[in-house]
Amino acid sequence: MNPLHQQKHAPEYPTARKIRRTCNKELYRTIKRLNKYIAPELVEQAEKLYFKKVALNVQWISENSSNRKLLSDWWEEHVGPDIAELWQVEPSALSKAFRDAFGG
């Protein structure tokens, strides 16, 4: 196979800025669906936590970027419980709000 062809179709990893902005948007949409006030300080802590977990798993997330159900399952297992504890909400309610917002 042509090396140029491989470069063209190789998965590109997102920049830290793009990851941060995406995490911010996803949490904002999740909060809207939760219908509960979350203090800005707690939102900021959740964003940092979410960003860190995504950054540590960026290769796997990039490889599975087209499978929203799989990404939602990953979020529910690795990110959701920590944020639910931080925001003092039910993990199941948070997961449902995230899936509704994310589309998985």
Residue pairs with C-beta under 8 A, 6 or more apart in sequence:
11 62
11 63
11 65
12 62
13 58
13 59
13 62
14 22
14 58
14 62
16 55
19 51
19 54
19 55
19 58
20 47
20 51
23 47
23 50
23 51
23 54
24 47
26 50
26 98
26 101
26 102
27 43
27 46
27 47
27 50
27 83
29 101
29 102
30 94
30 97
30 98
30 101
30 102
31 38
31 43
31 97
32 101
33 96
33 97
33 98
33 100
33 101
34 89
34 93
34 94
34 97
36 87
36 89
38 46
38 87
42 86
42 87
45 86
46 83
46 86
46 87
49 79
49 82
49 83
49 86
50 79
50 83
53 78
53 79
54 61
57 74
57 78
60 74
61 71
61 74
64 70
64 71
64 74
65 71
68 102
68 103
68 104
69 104
70 104
71 102
71 104
72 95
72 98
72 99
72 102
72 104
73 104
75 95
75 98
75 102
75 104
76 95
76 98
76 99
80 91
80 94
80 95
80 98
81 91
83 94
84 90
84 91
84 94
87 94
